[in-house]
Amino acid sequence: MLGGSIAPCNSEGVALRDLPEIAQLQLATLALPDWHPEAHRTPTCVVNGYAIDHPDGVIIFDTGVGADSALIDELYEPDLRMLDQALTHSGMQLAAVTAVVNSHLHFDHCGQNPLLYGSEVPFFIGRSEIDAVQNEPAYTIAEWALPPESQRCLVDDDVAIADGVTVLAAPGHTAGHLALLVEADTERVVLAGQAVWNLAEFVDEVATPSNVADDELRPIAVDTMRRLKALEPSRVFFAHCDHYDPDPNGTANP
């Protein structure tokens, strides 16, 4: 079994009795370049990853921005927080990580993957994300994005990876975008990555050109938002904006 007690892609998980601690890890702040479609609204954006303190070991959802890329440093002036430091601050340790899920492989979601390359930790990644990295030179920083083949667990559809933890196919921002469902007997939480750029998009179920550049993916992105809401989570967390906290009337309380 890969990654200690975290199962490979054919796991059949069951809900946990109690929801594990989920820590939001603010891993970077980026300065948006003038050509970025959201730069006119805000000059910076946060980059959040998440750590689940699961009974089987720590599960990471997105690893933020990496270090020592002259291109990224020039374009985005990242103010970095290293993953191991963020985990320690949250009472967890990098050595306890037993799985990583990348929502997608853009540079700000996979940048610290290499901290775990060469280990037995599996990386759950949408299959088409690997294709994009290999075929589109400007897609990301390939050395950050591509785990050793022995550590890749490529995802085409929903898959349980541990009790109470299910990787969800969540296409929209990219074709291979993933989300993560964490559920216990009485509660569900969704980690939605970059399903939206800002909370209003999720509340209003609107896929904007800023977040979904491909016209053909915009209706699919809206379907993903509706599907995540239909899970009736108590909260939905995102990579770059406030969380979604539905009240009984169906509105959001960030």
C-alpha positions as CSV (number, residue, x, y, z in Angstrom):
1,M,0.0,0.0,0.0
2,L,1.4,3.4,-1.0
3,G,2.1,6.2,1.6
4,G,1.7,4.1,4.7
5,S,-2.0,3.5,5.4
6,I,-3.4,5.7,2.7
7,A,-4.7,3.5,-0.1
8,P,-4.1,3.7,-3.8
9,C,-6.8,4.6,-6.3
10,N,-9.1,1.6,-5.8
11,S,-9.8,2.3,-2.1
12,E,-13.4,2.0,-0.8
13,G,-13.5,4.4,2.1
14,V,-16.3,4.9,4.7
15,A,-17.3,7.9,6.7
16,L,-15.5,8.7,9.8
17,R,-17.3,9.0,13.2
18,D,-15.8,12.5,13.8
19,L,-14.6,15.0,11.3
20,P,-10.8,15.3,11.5
21,E,-9.1,18.7,12.0
22,I,-8.7,20.6,8.7
23,A,-6.1,23.3,8.8
24,Q,-6.0,26.1,6.3
25,L,-2.4,26.8,5.3
26,Q,-1.8,30.2,3.8
27,L,1.2,29.3,1.7
28,A,1.8,32.4,-0.3
29,T,0.7,35.9,-1.3
30,L,1.1,36.8,-4.9
31,A,1.3,40.2,-6.6
32,L,-0.9,40.0,-9.6
33,P,0.7,41.3,-12.8
34,D,-1.1,44.0,-14.7
35,W,-2.2,41.6,-17.4
36,H,-3.9,39.2,-15.0
37,P,-7.7,39.5,-15.5
38,E,-8.3,40.1,-11.8
39,A,-5.5,42.6,-11.2
40,H,-7.9,45.6,-11.7
41,R,-10.0,44.3,-8.7
42,T,-7.2,43.5,-6.3
43,P,-3.4,43.8,-6.6
44,T,-2.7,40.6,-4.6
45,C,-4.1,37.2,-3.9
46,V,-3.6,34.6,-1.2
47,V,-2.7,31.0,-2.0
48,N,-4.2,28.5,0.4
49,G,-3.5,24.8,0.8
50,Y,-5.1,22.5,3.4
51,A,-4.0,19.8,5.8
52,I,-6.3,17.1,7.1
53,D,-5.2,15.5,10.3
54,H,-6.6,12.1,9.4
55,P,-6.3,9.1,11.7
56,D,-4.2,7.4,9.0
57,G,-1.8,10.3,8.6
58,V,-1.8,13.9,7.3
59,I,-3.4,14.5,3.9
60,I,-2.4,17.6,2.0
61,F,-4.6,19.4,-0.5
62,D,-2.5,21.7,-2.7
63,T,1.1,22.6,-1.8
64,G,1.3,26.3,-2.8
65,V,4.1,28.1,-4.6
66,G,7.6,26.8,-4.9
67,A,10.9,28.6,-4.4
68,D,13.7,29.6,-6.7
69,S,11.9,30.1,-10.0
70,A,13.2,33.3,-11.6
71,L,10.2,33.4,-13.8
72,I,7.6,33.2,-11.0
73,D,9.6,35.6,-8.8
74,E,9.6,38.2,-11.6
75,L,6.0,37.8,-12.6
76,Y,4.3,37.4,-9.2
77,E,6.8,38.5,-6.5
78,P,5.6,35.7,-4.2
79,D,5.7,36.0,-0.4
80,L,6.2,32.4,0.5
81,R,5.5,30.3,3.5
82,M,7.0,26.8,3.4
83,L,4.8,23.9,3.7
84,D,6.7,22.2,6.5
85,Q,6.6,25.4,8.6
86,A,2.9,25.9,8.0
87,L,2.3,22.3,9.1
88,T,4.3,22.7,12.2
89,H,2.4,25.9,13.1
90,S,-0.8,23.8,12.8
91,G,0.5,21.1,15.0
92,M,1.4,18.6,12.2
93,Q,4.6,17.4,10.6
94,L,5.8,17.0,7.1
95,A,7.0,13.5,8.1
96,A,3.4,12.5,8.9
97,V,2.1,13.3,5.4
98,T,0.7,10.1,3.8
99,A,-1.0,11.6,0.7
100,V,-1.1,14.7,-1.4
101,V,-4.0,15.8,-3.6
102,N,-3.3,18.5,-6.2
103,S,-6.5,20.3,-7.3
104,H,-4.6,21.0,-10.5
105,L,-1.0,21.6,-11.6
106,H,-0.8,25.3,-12.0
107,F,2.4,26.6,-10.3
108,D,0.6,28.0,-7.2
109,H,-1.1,24.7,-6.4
110,C,1.8,22.2,-6.8
111,G,4.9,24.3,-6.1
112,Q,6.1,22.5,-3.0
113,N,5.3,19.0,-4.2
114,P,9.1,18.3,-4.5
115,L,9.4,18.3,-0.7
116,L,7.9,14.8,-0.9
117,Y,9.3,13.6,-4.1
118,G,11.4,10.4,-3.7
119,S,9.2,9.2,-0.8
120,E,6.4,6.7,-0.7
121,V,3.7,9.4,-0.5
122,P,1.2,9.1,-3.4
123,F,0.1,12.2,-5.4
124,F,-3.5,12.2,-6.5
125,I,-3.7,14.2,-9.7
126,G,-6.2,14.5,-12.5
127,R,-4.9,12.5,-15.5
128,S,-5.4,15.3,-18.0
129,E,-3.3,17.6,-15.8
130,I,-0.3,15.5,-16.5
131,D,-1.0,15.7,-20.2
132,A,-1.3,19.5,-20.0
133,V,2.1,19.8,-18.2
134,Q,3.8,17.6,-20.8
135,N,2.2,19.2,-23.8
136,E,1.8,22.9,-22.9
137,P,5.1,24.6,-22.0
138,A,3.5,27.6,-20.4
139,Y,1.1,25.6,-18.3
140,T,3.2,25.4,-15.1
141,I,6.7,24.8,-13.7
142,A,7.2,21.2,-14.7
143,E,9.8,20.3,-12.2
144,W,7.4,21.3,-9.4
145,A,4.3,19.7,-11.0
146,L,5.4,16.2,-12.0
147,P,6.0,13.6,-9.3
148,P,8.1,10.6,-10.0
149,E,5.9,8.1,-12.0
150,S,6.0,5.7,-9.1
151,Q,4.2,8.3,-6.9
152,R,1.5,9.3,-9.4
153,C,-2.0,8.2,-8.7
154,L,-3.9,9.5,-11.7
155,V,-7.6,10.3,-11.3
156,D,-10.3,10.1,-13.9
157,D,-13.4,10.1,-11.6
158,D,-14.3,10.2,-7.9
159,V,-12.2,7.9,-5.8
160,A,-12.1,7.3,-2.0
161,I,-8.5,7.5,-0.8
162,A,-9.1,6.9,3.0
163,D,-12.0,6.5,5.3
164,G,-14.1,9.7,5.0
165,V,-12.0,11.2,2.3
166,T,-13.0,11.2,-1.4
167,V,-11.3,12.8,-4.3
168,L,-13.9,14.4,-6.5
169,A,-13.6,15.1,-10.2
170,A,-14.4,18.9,-10.4
171,P,-13.6,20.1,-13.9
172,G,-14.0,23.8,-14.7
173,H,-10.9,25.9,-14.0
174,T,-9.1,23.2,-15.8
175,A,-10.3,20.0,-17.4
176,G,-8.6,17.9,-14.8
177,H,-9.4,19.9,-11.7
178,L,-10.1,18.0,-8.5
179,A,-11.9,18.7,-5.2
180,L,-11.8,16.8,-1.9
181,L,-14.7,15.7,0.2
182,V,-14.1,15.1,3.9
183,E,-17.1,13.5,5.7
184,A,-18.0,12.2,9.1
185,D,-21.3,10.7,10.3
186,T,-23.0,14.2,10.7
187,E,-20.9,16.6,8.7
188,R,-19.3,17.2,5.3
189,V,-16.6,19.7,4.3
190,V,-15.4,20.3,0.7
191,L,-12.0,21.5,-0.3
192,A,-12.7,23.0,-3.7
193,G,-9.4,24.4,-4.9
194,Q,-9.9,26.9,-7.7
195,A,-13.4,25.9,-8.6
196,V,-13.9,29.7,-8.3
197,W,-11.7,32.7,-8.1
198,N,-14.0,34.6,-5.7
199,L,-16.8,33.6,-3.4
200,A,-19.5,35.5,-5.4
201,E,-18.9,33.2,-8.3
202,F,-19.8,30.2,-6.2
203,V,-22.8,31.9,-4.5
204,D,-24.2,33.0,-7.9
205,E,-23.1,29.9,-9.8
206,V,-21.2,31.9,-12.5
207,A,-18.1,30.8,-14.3
208,T,-16.1,33.9,-15.2
209,P,-13.5,34.2,-18.0
210,S,-11.1,35.2,-15.2
211,N,-11.2,31.8,-13.7
212,V,-12.3,29.6,-16.6
213,A,-10.5,30.7,-19.8
214,D,-11.9,27.9,-22.0
215,D,-15.4,28.8,-23.2
216,E,-16.3,25.1,-23.4
217,L,-15.4,24.5,-19.8
218,R,-17.6,27.3,-18.4
219,P,-20.9,25.3,-18.3
220,I,-19.0,22.4,-16.9
221,A,-17.6,24.7,-14.2
222,V,-21.1,25.7,-13.2
223,D,-22.2,22.1,-13.1
224,T,-19.3,21.4,-10.7
225,M,-20.4,24.2,-8.4
226,R,-23.9,22.9,-8.3
227,R,-22.6,19.3,-7.7
228,L,-20.5,20.5,-4.8
229,K,-23.4,22.4,-3.2
230,A,-25.7,19.3,-3.7
231,L,-23.4,17.4,-1.3
232,E,-24.8,19.8,1.4
233,P,-21.5,20.5,3.0
234,S,-21.3,22.6,6.2
235,R,-18.4,24.6,4.6
236,V,-16.6,24.8,1.3
237,F,-13.0,26.1,1.3
238,F,-11.2,27.6,-1.7
239,A,-7.6,28.3,-2.8
240,H,-7.9,32.1,-3.3
241,C,-11.0,33.4,-1.5
242,D,-13.2,33.2,1.6
243,H,-15.0,30.0,2.4
244,Y,-18.6,29.3,1.7
245,D,-20.8,28.8,4.7
246,P,-24.4,28.1,3.7
247,D,-27.1,29.1,6.1
248,P,-30.6,27.4,6.2
249,N,-31.9,29.9,3.7
250,G,-29.2,28.9,1.1
251,T,-27.1,32.0,1.3
252,A,-23.4,32.3,2.1
253,N,-21.9,33.6,5.3
254,P,-18.2,34.1,4.7
